[in-house]
Amino acid sequence: MNQSTYYDPADLKKFGKISEFEPKLAEKFFDWYNEVFKEGALTAREKALIALAVSHAIQCPYCIDAYTKGSMSHGVSNEEMMEAVHVSAAIRGGASLVHGVQMMNKAKKLSM
């Protein structure tokens, strides 16, 4: 097998096959997953854009592919998608920085 990346984009199409090893749990997951993405207080468009941002935060290449396509199918513009990516990056960066408070607290305690 000669592949140029660790993640094979073709594997995204195989996601439904996770039921092969554990059908009951996969069925429960997909029922829940499909329910989550139904229109509700948030539109399907909003949910797709949120999913795209989260995909970047958790750095899932399969999710990035899927939710880029999903966002575009709901009319989300390239500019809106990139802004969502920047929101995700800001949250990730802020989360790292806020943990700096923990480091500062520990350093101050050890310096006493």
Backbone as numpy.savetxt, mean C-alpha at the origin, in Angstrom:
# Nx Ny Nz CAx CAy CAz Cx Cy Cz
15.35 -20.12 -14.50 14.50 -18.94 -14.50 15.39 -17.71 -14.50
15.27 -16.90 -15.52 16.06 -15.69 -15.63 15.13 -14.49 -15.57
15.08 -13.87 -14.42 14.22 -12.70 -14.30 15.05 -11.53 -13.82
14.67 -10.34 -14.28 15.49 -9.17 -13.99 15.17 -8.54 -12.64
14.04 -8.90 -12.04 13.70 -8.35 -10.73 13.24 -9.48 -9.82
13.32 -9.23 -8.53 12.87 -10.21 -7.56 11.37 -10.42 -7.66
10.65 -9.32 -7.86 9.20 -9.39 -7.99 8.85 -9.57 -9.46
8.16 -10.63 -9.77 7.74 -10.89 -11.13 6.36 -10.27 -11.34
6.25 -9.26 -12.20 4.95 -8.60 -12.41 3.84 -9.59 -12.78
4.19 -10.70 -13.40 3.18 -11.70 -13.77 2.55 -12.35 -12.54
3.24 -12.30 -11.40 2.71 -12.91 -10.19 1.47 -12.18 -9.66
1.33 -10.91 -9.98 0.15 -10.17 -9.54 -1.13 -10.85 -10.03
-1.10 -11.37 -11.25 -2.27 -12.05 -11.82 -2.56 -13.37 -11.10
-1.63 -13.86 -10.33 -1.79 -15.12 -9.61 -2.32 -14.93 -8.20
-2.59 -13.69 -7.81 -3.00 -13.40 -6.44 -4.20 -14.23 -6.01
-5.17 -14.40 -6.88 -6.34 -15.19 -6.55 -6.03 -16.63 -6.22
-4.88 -17.09 -6.65 -4.50 -18.49 -6.42 -3.98 -18.74 -5.01
-3.94 -17.71 -4.16 -3.51 -17.96 -2.79 -4.47 -18.90 -2.09
-5.65 -19.06 -2.67 -6.64 -19.98 -2.08 -6.24 -21.44 -2.26
-5.29 -21.70 -3.10 -4.88 -23.07 -3.39 -4.44 -23.82 -2.13
-3.72 -23.16 -1.25 -3.22 -23.84 -0.05 -4.15 -23.71 1.15
-5.03 -22.70 1.14 -5.94 -22.50 2.28 -7.21 -21.81 1.78
-8.12 -22.59 1.18 -9.30 -22.00 0.55 -10.23 -21.24 1.50
-10.45 -21.75 2.70 -11.39 -21.09 3.62 -10.91 -19.70 4.02
-9.65 -19.60 4.41 -9.13 -18.30 4.81 -9.04 -17.34 3.63
-8.66 -17.84 2.48 -8.60 -16.98 1.28 -9.99 -16.45 0.94
-11.00 -17.29 1.04 -12.36 -16.85 0.76 -12.77 -15.73 1.73
-12.45 -15.91 2.99 -12.77 -14.88 3.99 -12.03 -13.58 3.67
-10.76 -13.69 3.31 -9.98 -12.50 2.98 -10.60 -11.79 1.78
-10.87 -12.52 0.71 -11.38 -11.87 -0.50 -12.78 -11.30 -0.29
-13.60 -11.96 0.51 -14.92 -11.39 0.84 -14.75 -10.06 1.56
-13.87 -10.04 2.55 -13.60 -8.82 3.31 -12.98 -7.75 2.42
-11.98 -8.12 1.64 -11.28 -7.20 0.75 -12.27 -6.53 -0.21
-13.12 -7.33 -0.83 -14.09 -6.79 -1.78 -15.09 -5.87 -1.09
-15.46 -6.19 0.12 -16.37 -5.34 0.90 -15.71 -3.99 1.21
-14.43 -4.03 1.59 -13.69 -2.81 1.91 -13.68 -1.84 0.74
-13.54 -2.35 -0.47 -13.40 -1.48 -1.63 -14.73 -1.08 -2.28
-15.85 -1.50 -1.71 -17.15 -1.05 -2.21 -17.36 0.42 -1.84
-18.17 1.09 -2.65 -18.53 2.48 -2.35 -19.17 2.53 -0.97
-18.81 3.51 -0.20 -19.39 3.71 1.13 -19.27 5.18 1.45
-18.79 5.50 2.64 -18.55 6.89 2.99 -17.48 7.48 2.07
-16.59 6.62 1.59 -15.58 7.02 0.61 -15.96 6.45 -0.75
-15.66 7.19 -1.80 -15.91 6.70 -3.15 -14.86 5.66 -3.52
-15.15 4.88 -4.55 -14.17 3.91 -5.05 -12.92 4.64 -5.53
-13.08 5.83 -6.08 -11.94 6.64 -6.53 -11.06 7.02 -5.34
-11.68 7.49 -4.27 -10.91 7.86 -3.07 -10.20 6.66 -2.48
-10.87 5.53 -2.44 -10.26 4.32 -1.89 -9.08 3.86 -2.73
-9.20 3.98 -4.05 -8.09 3.59 -4.94 -6.88 4.49 -4.70
-7.12 5.77 -4.51 -6.02 6.71 -4.28 -5.38 6.47 -2.91
-6.19 6.18 -1.90 -5.65 5.84 -0.58 -4.80 4.57 -0.69
-5.32 3.57 -1.40 -4.59 2.31 -1.57 -3.27 2.55 -2.29
-3.26 3.45 -3.26 -2.01 3.76 -3.96 -0.99 4.37 -3.01
-1.44 5.31 -2.17 -0.52 5.94 -1.21 0.00 4.90 -0.22
-0.88 4.07 0.30 -0.46 3.04 1.26 0.49 2.05 0.59
0.25 1.74 -0.67 1.13 0.83 -1.42 2.56 1.33 -1.42
2.71 2.63 -1.53 4.05 3.21 -1.50 4.62 3.19 -0.09
3.77 3.42 0.89 4.25 3.41 2.28 4.75 2.03 2.67
4.06 0.98 2.23 4.49 -0.38 2.57 5.43 -0.95 1.52
5.66 -0.20 0.47 6.59 -0.54 -0.61 6.29 -1.90 -1.25
5.05 -2.08 -1.64 4.62 -3.33 -2.31 4.52 -3.09 -3.81
5.45 -3.61 -4.59 5.42 -3.37 -6.04 4.15 -3.90 -6.71
3.62 -5.01 -6.21 2.39 -5.54 -6.78 1.24 -4.57 -6.54
1.18 -4.05 -5.32 0.12 -3.10 -4.97 0.27 -1.81 -5.76
1.50 -1.34 -5.92 1.73 -0.12 -6.69 1.20 -0.30 -8.11
1.53 -1.42 -8.73 1.01 -1.69 -10.08 -0.51 -1.73 -10.09
-1.09 -2.48 -9.16 -2.53 -2.67 -9.15 -3.28 -1.36 -8.88
-2.79 -0.58 -7.91 -3.53 0.63 -7.54 -3.21 1.82 -8.42
-2.10 1.78 -9.16 -1.90 2.78 -10.21 -2.95 2.55 -11.28
-3.08 1.31 -11.70 -4.09 0.96 -12.71 -5.49 1.27 -12.19
-5.77 0.88 -10.94 -7.08 1.13 -10.36 -7.39 2.61 -10.24
-6.41 3.39 -9.81 -6.62 4.84 -9.69 -6.90 5.45 -11.05
-6.12 5.05 -12.04 -6.33 5.59 -13.38 -7.70 5.21 -13.93
-8.16 4.00 -13.61 -9.48 3.58 -14.10 -10.60 4.39 -13.47
-10.32 5.03 -12.34 -11.30 5.89 -11.66 -11.07 7.37 -12.00
-10.23 7.62 -12.99 -10.04 8.99 -13.45 -9.06 9.83 -12.65
-8.25 9.19 -11.82 -7.26 9.92 -11.04 -6.13 10.35 -11.99
-5.75 11.61 -11.91 -4.72 12.13 -12.80 -3.32 11.75 -12.31
-2.36 11.88 -13.21 -0.96 11.63 -12.83 -0.54 12.57 -11.69
-0.97 13.81 -11.77 -0.63 14.79 -10.74 -1.21 14.38 -9.38
-2.46 13.92 -9.37 -3.09 13.48 -8.12 -2.37 12.26 -7.55
-2.00 11.32 -8.43 -1.29 10.14 -7.96 0.05 10.52 -7.35
0.79 11.42 -8.00 2.10 11.81 -7.48 1.94 12.57 -6.17
0.89 13.38 -6.06 0.66 14.08 -4.80 0.38 13.07 -3.69
-0.37 12.02 -3.99 -0.64 10.97 -3.00 0.66 10.27 -2.60
1.56 10.04 -3.55 2.85 9.44 -3.24 3.65 10.36 -2.31
3.58 11.65 -2.56 4.29 12.60 -1.69 3.69 12.61 -0.28
2.37 12.49 -0.18 1.74 12.40 1.14 2.27 11.17 1.86
2.33 10.05 1.15 2.85 8.82 1.73 4.29 9.01 2.20
5.11 9.63 1.37 6.51 9.86 1.71 6.64 10.78 2.93
5.79 11.80 3.00 5.83 12.71 4.14 5.47 11.98 5.43
4.49 11.09 5.36 4.09 10.33 6.55 5.22 9.39 6.97
5.83 8.71 5.99 6.95 7.81 6.31 8.11 8.59 6.91
8.44 9.73 6.30 9.53 10.55 6.81 9.24 11.08 8.20
8.02 11.55 8.39 7.62 12.06 9.70 7.65 10.98 10.76
7.24 9.77 10.39 7.26 8.66 11.34 8.69 8.35 11.78
9.62 8.41 10.84 11.03 8.19 11.21 11.52 9.30 12.12
11.19 10.53 11.77 11.66 11.67 12.56 11.05 11.71 13.95
9.77 11.40 14.07 9.14 11.46 15.38 9.74 10.41 16.31
10.23 9.32 15.75 10.92 8.34 16.58 12.26 8.87 17.07
12.72 9.95 16.46 13.92 10.61 16.95 13.72 11.14 18.36
12.48 11.44 18.73 12.18 11.87 20.10 12.54 10.76 21.07
12.25 9.52 20.69 12.61 8.38 21.54 14.12 8.33 21.73
14.85 8.53 20.64 16.31 8.54 20.72 16.78 9.68 21.62
16.20 10.87 21.44 16.60 12.01 22.25 16.32 11.77 23.73
15.16 11.20 24.04 14.84 10.88 25.42 15.85 9.91 26.02
16.18 8.87 25.23 17.15 7.87 25.72 18.53 8.49 25.89
18.95 9.30 24.92 20.27 9.94 25.00 20.34 10.86 26.23
19.30 11.62 26.47 19.28 12.51 27.63 19.34 11.71 28.93
18.62 10.60 28.96 18.60 9.76 30.17 19.99 9.16 30.42
20.63 8.69 29.36 21.96 8.09 29.49 23.02 9.12 29.82
22.80 10.37 29.46 23.76 11.44 29.71 23.69 11.99 31.13
22.67 11.60 31.87 22.48 12.12 33.24 23.51 11.56 34.17
